[in-house]
Amino acid sequence: MNVCCIIGVCFRMYTEDHGKKLGVNGWVKNTRQGTVIGQVQGPPDKVKEMKAWLSRVGSPSSRIDRAEFTNEKVISKLEIHGFGTRY
């Protein structure tokens, strides 16, 4: 996942909260290029819901310019447990 948005609008915090609310696993962090990257794992319907939220909603003060989702694959077992922010 790579989301291009304005940093400094608590995007990571809201993403972590929303991921936990949906029950998906993963992480999110800011990049030096002013984007947000991360990984999401979980049931396909919940991952789809998280991707829609990342593409269209985000944090209340964010402006999402673009969302890219790459390296998508089916996994047989979760590789990440919980949802958190990386620095």
C-alpha positions in Angstrom: 0.0 0.0 0.0 1.2 3.5 -0.8 -1.0 6.4 -0.1 0.0 9.9 -1.1 -1.5 12.5 1.3 -0.7 15.5 3.4 1.4 14.4 6.4 0.8 15.9 9.8 -2.9 15.1 9.8 -2.7 12.1 12.1 -3.2 9.7 9.1 -1.2 6.9 10.7 -3.1 7.1 14.0 -6.5 7.0 12.2 -5.3 4.2 10.0 -4.2 2.1 13.0 -7.5 2.7 14.7 -9.5 1.8 11.6 -7.4 -1.3 11.0 -8.0 -2.4 14.6 -11.7 -1.7 14.3 -12.0 -3.8 11.1 -9.9 -6.6 12.7 -7.2 -6.6 10.1 -3.5 -7.0 10.8 -0.7 -4.9 9.5 1.3 -1.7 9.9 1.6 1.9 8.6 4.4 4.5 8.5 5.3 7.8 6.9 8.0 8.0 4.2 10.5 10.7 3.6 8.7 11.4 0.3 5.6 12.6 2.1 3.6 9.4 1.5 2.3 6.7 3.8 3.2 3.1 3.3 2.0 -0.1 5.0 0.8 -3.6 4.8 -2.6 -5.1 5.5 -3.5 -8.7 6.1 -6.8 -10.4 6.9 -10.0 -11.8 5.4 -10.5 -10.6 1.8 -13.7 -8.6 2.6 -12.0 -6.8 5.4 -8.9 -6.0 3.4 -11.1 -4.7 0.6 -12.9 -2.5 3.1 -9.6 -1.2 4.5 -8.4 -0.4 1.0 -11.6 1.6 0.3 -11.1 3.5 3.5 -7.5 4.3 2.7 -8.4 5.4 -0.9 -11.4 7.6 0.0 -11.6 8.5 3.7 -8.4 8.5 5.7 -8.1 10.9 8.7 -10.6 13.8 9.0 -8.0 16.4 7.9 -6.3 14.4 5.2 -6.4 15.0 1.5 -5.8 11.7 -0.4 -4.3 12.3 -3.8 -3.7 8.7 -4.8 -3.7 5.2 -3.3 -1.7 2.4 -4.8 -2.0 -1.2 -3.7 0.8 -3.5 -4.9 2.2 -7.0 -4.2 -1.2 -8.3 -3.4 -1.3 -12.1 -2.8 -3.2 -14.7 -1.0 -1.5 -16.0 2.2 -2.4 -19.2 4.0 -1.4 -17.9 7.4 -1.1 -14.4 8.9 2.4 -13.1 9.0 1.6 -10.1 11.2 -0.5 -10.0 14.3 -2.3 -6.8 15.4 -2.1 -3.4 13.7 0.5 -0.8 14.5 2.5 2.2 13.5 6.1 1.9 12.5 8.6 4.8 12.7 
